[in-house]
Amino acid sequence: MPAVPRASCPRSGGRDARQRAGGDAGATQTSEEPLLKAIAIPYNRAHHRFAVFAASATFLLIVAGALVTSNDAGLSVPDWPTSFGSLYKIPRLVGGVKFEHTHRMIAQFVGFLSIILAAWTGRADPRRWMKWLGVTALGLVIAQGILGGLTVLFYLPPAISSAHAALAQTFFCVVVLIALFTGRNWLEEIPQVEIRHDQNDAPRPLFTLSLLSVFVLYVQLVLGAMFRHHGLSWWPHVLNAATVAIVLAWTSIRALLRYSGIDSVRRPAITVLALMIAQLYLGFVAFLTRVAWGHDAVQPELPMVISTVAHVAVGALLLATTAVLAVEVWRHSPVSVREHIPGRERKAVAA
């Protein structure tokens, strides 16, 4: 049976592109260096570090939002966009006000970072799709702020509050991907991509599975948000957790087996497995403290707050890491080649 030749992929490249070992044993490596040089993008360390900082600030914002919900502090500041009638004065940070107003201040800071990130990306990054990704991030954070205000003005309706929570993690994923796409590894690593000449090959089944992982995890996020905001019972969230665990484990294990020699796939796959195990444990603890033990509590108790906030935070990291895994699997996935490339004959090497 002929072995499949492997080649560098023209989807990405860098000025000092380096080829890393990976993929199936016995596969041959070829280089598309002229094409890679034609689309080379220099690494901008300042831009990348700012994107990482914006992603970190967004994660802090998600934690702050979880603290607001877990402490039932959503209406501690009863007006919006002002706080107790003022746009700039800081109220006394007591009781639930310290959670809600701190959340608003972090949100304003993240919005400011998003404006800078979108402008910087549009100016410094020559990739058109990256410019649009920066604009998308800015649009999401604006929509997120509007939804946050509507939750206050309409007294925490479950649908709007849940959309607010889901959109926050969507924005987090987009900023994490911007940080990934501006990183040195993405710009300078040559992907190890199989070039298949058999027209009957299945089109990237592992990539499809990784997209399914993102989808079921996002459904789980929405179900969890609906439960936390009193729009749904707990059992759909718990039942779907089993589906999420099976799909994520299947995806990660297949990615590890298929791309064991490629660090950019192996690392997120291992991280997804670790975060999934931690999330299942935190979900169980949150269920005990919130549903089994704390359903009659007059106010949220500390174990309930800690477990639910940690559950939300790890869930955000899990969703973002699964998105990164899907992107990396796509980047290193098999490509069916049917058209003739003038001046370059590709022949399979006999096994």
Beta strands, then each sheet from edge to edge (+ up, - down):
strand 1: 6-8
strand 2: 18-19
strand 3: 29-30
strand 4: 189-190
strand 5: 192-196
strand 6: 335-336
sheet 1: 3+ 1+ 5- 6-
sheet 2: 2+ 4+
end
